Amino acid sequence: MSDYLVRALAFEGSIRAYAIRTTEMVSYAQKNHDTWPTASAALGRALTASTMMGASLKGEAKLTVKIEGGGPIGAIIVDTNTKGQTRGYVTNPHVHFELNKHGKLDVARAVGKDGFLSVVKDLGMRENFTGQVPLISGELGEDFTYYYVSSEQIPASVGVGVLVNPDNSILASGGFMIQVMPGASEETIAFLEKQLSSIRPISKMVEAGLTPEEILAEIVGEDNLKILDKMPVQFKCSCSKERFENALISLGKDEIKAIIEEEGKAETVCHFCNSAYHFTKEELQSLYEQSK
């Protein structure tokens, strides 16, 4: 099954719902960044939640999520858009701990909670929208939930989960996001609160083979659910050699000349996907000429 996201309504439009499978996306990130299990879970949860957040926007909007909790993995950075194209990295990928007291990967210990979750939205306007909330748990699902409630005043519930195999590969990854719209009845809200407190962990649902549609059906009830559409999601980076050429040119002719004289070549690496781009002495000479 390939990764995809579904958008839906429930209870006659008073509830907006999203669910997503991100196993391949997180697997790609794990391989490219060589993340260890706890770091994989943290990055995977951030990729999953951010992709759903991006899918809730309209048009050509883009957003960047930054999570800095003071933990050993450092900052997590994720870029995504409305098309389900997401990229991200964790500063220190080689972080792993023993399972926590609940028998799960200790994401909160890796992330920390002495810091913030920040969201920058590029909606195509003159200025970007920026929202920031303190981390409340470091588990990330709760933190994204708190972001919606505190920064955007949208009652919401975000669930994200990643299961990692003994060989560090990704077994399953996915998530859901439920948003309460104005006009939702007290009965609907009470029903959802009861459901959310009793359902299986999201990672277990994905591991069991539930589709995003079936995940939402478990939460809101199949009879209450109306699927609007679905779209593929993937880890996709926008980096290119041309972009790094422009970055080198922006350093200025003196800096490029110094690189030519001292190194005779250059290598640049994309933080988001770990792709390396090599520049020969001749290519650097050409960039030097362009920078003059």
SULMORA-V550453 format. One record per residue. N is the residue number from 0. RES is the residue in one letter. SS is DSSP state (hx for helix, st for strand, lp for the rest). PSI is psi as a letter, one per 30 degrees, with the letter a starting at -180 (NA if undefined). NEAR is the number of other C-alpha atoms within 8 Angstrom. Layout:
[[N/RES/SS/PSI/NEAR] [N/RES/SS/PSI/NEAR]]
This chain:
[[0/M/lp/k/2] [1/S/lp/l/6] [2/D/lp/k/13] [3/Y/st/l/12] [4/L/st/k/15] [5/V/st/k/14] [6/R/st/k/12] [7/A/st/l/12] [8/L/st/l/14] [9/A/st/l/13] [10/F/lp/h/9] [11/E/lp/h/7] [12/G/lp/f/8] [13/S/lp/f/12] [14/I/st/k/13] [15/R/st/k/13] [16/A/st/k/13] [17/Y/st/k/13] [18/A/st/l/16] [19/I/st/k/14] [20/R/st/k/14] [21/T/lp/g/15] [22/T/hx/e/12] [23/E/hx/e/9] [24/M/hx/e/11] [25/V/hx/e/15] [26/S/hx/e/10] [27/Y/hx/e/9] [28/A/hx/e/14] [29/Q/hx/e/13] [30/K/hx/e/9] [31/N/hx/e/8] [32/H/hx/f/10] [33/D/lp/h/9] [34/T/lp/k/13] [35/W/lp/l/12] [36/P/hx/e/11] [37/T/hx/e/13] [38/A/hx/e/17] [39/S/hx/e/14] [40/A/hx/e/14] [41/A/hx/e/13] [42/L/hx/e/13] [43/G/hx/e/12] [44/R/hx/e/15] [45/A/hx/e/11] [46/L/hx/e/13] [47/T/hx/e/14] [48/A/hx/e/15] [49/S/hx/e/12] [50/T/hx/e/14] [51/M/hx/e/15] [52/M/hx/e/8] [53/G/hx/e/15] [54/A/hx/f/11] [55/S/lp/f/7] [56/L/lp/l/8] [57/K/lp/l/7] [58/G/lp/b/5] [59/E/lp/g/8] [60/A/lp/l/13] [61/K/st/l/12] [62/L/st/l/12] [63/T/st/k/11] [64/V/st/k/13] [65/K/st/k/11] [66/I/st/j/11] [67/E/st/j/14] [68/G/lp/g/14] [69/G/lp/g/11] [70/G/lp/l/12] [71/P/lp/f/9] [72/I/lp/f/14] [73/G/lp/a/12] [74/A/lp/k/11] [75/I/st/k/15] [76/I/st/k/11] [77/V/st/k/14] [78/D/st/k/12] [79/T/st/l/14] [80/N/st/a/14] [81/T/lp/f/14] [82/K/lp/g/8] [83/G/lp/g/15] [84/Q/st/j/13] [85/T/st/k/15] [86/R/st/l/13] [87/G/st/l/13] [88/Y/st/l/13] [89/V/st/k/12] [90/T/lp/e/8] [91/N/lp/j/9] [92/P/lp/f/12] [93/H/lp/i/9] [94/V/lp/k/13] [95/H/lp/k/9] [96/F/lp/l/8] [97/E/lp/l/6] [98/L/lp/k/9] [99/N/lp/a/8] [100/K/lp/f/5] [101/H/lp/g/5] [102/G/lp/g/6] [103/K/lp/l/7] [104/L/lp/k/11] [105/D/lp/i/11] [106/V/hx/e/12] [107/A/hx/e/11] [108/R/hx/e/8] [109/A/hx/e/15] [110/V/hx/e/16] [111/G/lp/l/14] [112/K/lp/g/14] [113/D/lp/i/10] [114/G/lp/a/11] [115/F/st/l/12] [116/L/st/k/15] [117/S/st/k/11] [118/V/st/k/11] [119/V/st/j/11] [120/K/st/k/11] [121/D/st/j/11] [122/L/lp/g/9] [123/G/lp/g/7] [124/M/lp/a/6] [125/R/lp/e/4] [126/E/lp/k/5] [127/N/lp/l/10] [128/F/st/k/8] [129/T/st/k/8] [130/G/st/k/8] [131/Q/st/k/10] [132/V/st/l/11] [133/P/st/k/9] [134/L/lp/k/12] [135/I/lp/f/8] [136/S/lp/f/10] [137/G/lp/f/14] [138/E/lp/f/10] [139/L/lp/e/12] [140/G/hx/e/11] [141/E/hx/e/13] [142/D/hx/e/13] [143/F/hx/e/11] [144/T/hx/e/11] [145/Y/hx/e/11] [146/Y/hx/e/12] [147/Y/hx/e/12] [148/V/hx/e/11] [149/S/hx/e/9] [150/S/hx/e/10] [151/E/lp/g/7] [152/Q/lp/h/7] [153/I/lp/j/10] [154/P/lp/k/9] [155/A/st/l/11] [156/S/st/k/9] [157/V/st/k/13] [158/G/st/k/11] [159/V/st/k/15] [160/G/st/k/13] [161/V/st/k/14] [162/L/st/k/11] [163/V/st/k/12] [164/N/lp/l/8] [165/P/lp/f/5] [166/D/lp/g/4] [167/N/lp/f/9] [168/S/lp/l/10] [169/I/st/k/13] [170/L/st/e/10] [171/A/st/k/12] [172/S/st/k/19] [173/G/st/a/17] [174/G/st/l/16] [175/F/st/l/16] [176/M/st/k/12] [177/I/st/k/11] [178/Q/st/k/11] [179/V/st/k/12] [180/M/lp/l/11] [181/P/lp/k/5] [182/G/lp/f/5] [183/A/lp/k/10] [184/S/lp/l/6] [185/E/hx/e/6] [186/E/hx/e/6] [187/T/hx/e/9] [188/I/hx/e/10] [189/A/hx/e/8] [190/F/hx/e/8] [191/L/hx/e/10] [192/E/hx/e/8] [193/K/hx/e/8] [194/Q/hx/e/10] [195/L/hx/f/8] [196/S/hx/f/6] [197/S/hx/f/6] [198/I/lp/l/8] [199/R/lp/l/6] [200/P/lp/k/7] [201/I/hx/e/12] [202/S/hx/e/14] [203/K/hx/e/8] [204/M/hx/e/11] [205/V/hx/e/13] [206/E/hx/e/11] [207/A/lp/f/6] [208/G/lp/g/6] [209/L/lp/k/10] [210/T/lp/l/8] [211/P/hx/e/12] [212/E/hx/e/10] [213/E/hx/e/8] [214/I/hx/e/12] [215/L/hx/e/15] [216/A/hx/e/10] [217/E/hx/e/9] [218/I/hx/e/10] [219/V/hx/f/11] [220/G/lp/k/9] [221/E/hx/e/8] [222/D/hx/f/4] [223/N/hx/f/9] [224/L/st/k/13] [225/K/st/j/7] [226/I/st/k/9] [227/L/st/e/8] [228/D/st/l/7] [229/K/st/l/8] [230/M/st/k/9] [231/P/st/k/9] [232/V/lp/l/14] [233/Q/st/l/11] [234/F/st/j/11] [235/K/lp/k/7] [236/C/lp/k/9] [237/S/lp/g/4] [238/C/lp/l/7] [239/S/lp/l/6] [240/K/hx/e/7] [241/E/hx/e/6] [242/R/hx/e/8] [243/F/hx/f/11] [244/E/hx/e/9] [245/N/hx/e/8] [246/A/hx/e/8] [247/L/hx/e/10] [248/I/hx/e/13] [249/S/hx/f/7] [250/L/lp/f/9] [251/G/lp/l/11] [252/K/hx/e/11] [253/D/hx/e/7] [254/E/hx/e/8] [255/I/hx/e/14] [256/K/hx/e/10] [257/A/hx/e/8] [258/I/hx/e/11] [259/I/hx/e/12] [260/E/hx/e/7] [261/E/hx/e/6] [262/E/lp/e/7] [263/G/lp/g/9] [264/K/lp/l/11] [265/A/st/l/11] [266/E/st/k/8] [267/T/st/k/8] [268/V/st/k/8] [269/C/lp/k/9] [270/H/lp/e/6] [271/F/lp/e/8] [272/C/lp/f/12] [273/N/lp/g/9] [274/S/lp/k/6] [275/A/st/k/8] [276/Y/st/k/9] [277/H/st/k/8] [278/F/st/k/10] [279/T/lp/l/9] [280/K/hx/e/10] [281/E/hx/e/7] [282/E/hx/e/8] [283/L/hx/e/13] [284/Q/hx/e/10] [285/S/hx/e/8] [286/L/hx/e/12] [287/Y/hx/e/13] [288/E/hx/e/8] [289/Q/hx/f/7] [290/S/hx/f/9] [291/K/lp/NA/6]]
